[in-house]
């Protein structure tokens, strides 16, 4: 498969240099944007919805897909599929000072906003300074002190503490134009219905059922963009499956039951899917509650879980068992400690029972084990009742763990109730997930760091299991304090050992990055054989890499 030249730009090391429902968007041979457009539009499904509401604000949690990546671009493009690598984008380089508190960006010359204004260092400085004035725009919660343009194409951003570990997140900052956003009173509440960006597409039409984007003919690498028009038709879960079966969609991201029957078998030569690990699904215990401080108990619970059954039954085989380190694969395969390269999470009921017997967890009259302190090993496990896969997982766990004398009782609740319970720590066991982040450090930080500890039982924003460990904090700090790759890997090796041996959470399955594609009109999508980016159309900035790699099918 030929890789477009936009993806062949030299990699710098991190820290361095409206329509009716009857008009289907997937119709062949029509609708190409630009001069004499003869190419079919690229039809995308990124989320299920009845209708759209206009919102192209890149700082908004409810912004429409395509806003990030297609309209607004990052300084340096980083994908978890290439940990430690950073691609020059709006900036040609990103350099730290010696202590990691100042980052200097050297910007690309000749970039313009879609209204014709030049992209300059003032836009970058404005975007970072806006994070100080309006912290809600600071999506990565980095401690920005100030930013200043030191030339037309150079910017210095100063932080309150070393930021080596956050190089990818900082590089992925989306830039907005100062000449427009400086007049916006509230950069979070604005819906920005006429977006002006530097990206490969501009908004063309919007309705509640469809919005379209067309190629930005003045894009700084317009020659690398083959797609002339992008369509985002609104689909419910039901109409999404129908549109996929009919071949109306080119690039999709969502759970599709029985995908071989619904999607693949109707055109097996052109249809495929790829679900790389985009995070971790875990059986999460609350470390602040009594009883879970015994690593023998945690190890036994892990041994009592048949993850292959969870994968095949609950997830229809779409996603594999988690790796013992919790790191999603293949994205983080390159940073696995040597001793864990071939490691797996074992299912061994006999060994689990032996561990529990040895640790003094005796079986009660009802078969449920009792701790040495006299507490029955019986816990409710809340999950959102609308999440069919998680409901199935906890039902299987109920059966599996009963074989080692542990009772888990599935409790289906509203999503909002589950979220509140998890965040406030009002649980003993629950299911949860950990996002892949932009680096293994990001992921381990959200799983292990005590910086998320709150006073008086207040809600937490990460480390929902409330597992706090001095050694984990020390290794996270060691990673964050250096730019040396060997030192960073040593810290990651130590963090992996903690996850494998101490079970700060019980890894279950990789959280899949949902991605399906139909190459009858467009080719060049990422795949297991060519994993240059995550494929889900809701994943930014990976969506930018993907669209630049697409070419019309012959």
FENWO-V928120 format. One line per field, one symbol per residue. ss: DSSP state (@ for helix, = for strand, . for the rest). burial: + if it has 9 or more other ideal C-beta (glycine too) atoms within 8 Angstrom, else -. A space follows every 50 residues. Layout:
# FENWO-V928120
ss->???
burial->???
This chain:
# FENWO-V928120
ss->....@@@@..===............................====..... ................@@@@@=.=.==..@@@..====..======.... .======....=.....=..@@@@@@@@@@@@@.@@@......======= =..======....@@@@@@@@..=...@@@@................... ======...======......@@@....=====...@@@@@@@@@@.... ==......@@@@.@@@....===...=========.........@@@@@@ @@@...@@@@@@@@......=...........@@@..@@@........@@ @@@@@@@@...==.....==.....=.=======...@@@@@@@@@@@@@ @@....=======.@@@@@@@@@@....=======....@@@@@@@@@.@ @@.................@@@@@@@@@@@....@@@@@@@@@@@@@@@@ @@...=======...===...==..................@@@@@@@@. ==..
burial->--++-++----+++++-------++++---++++--+-++++++++---- -+-+++++++--+++++++++++++++++++++++++++++-+++++--+ ++++++++--++++----+++-++++++++++-+--++---+-+-++-+- --+++++++--+++++++++++++++++-++--+--++-+++--+-++++ +++--++-++++++++--+-++--+-++++++++++---++-+++-++++ ++++-+--+--+++--+--++++++++++++++++++---++---+++++ +++++-+-++++++++--+-++++++++++++--+++--+--+-+-+-+- +++-++--+-+--+---++++----++-++++++--+-++++++++++-+ ++-+++++++--+-+-++-++++++-+++++++++++-++++++++++++ -++------+-++++++++--++-++-+++-+----++++++++++++++ -++++++++++++++++++-+++++++---+++++++++-++++++++++ +++-
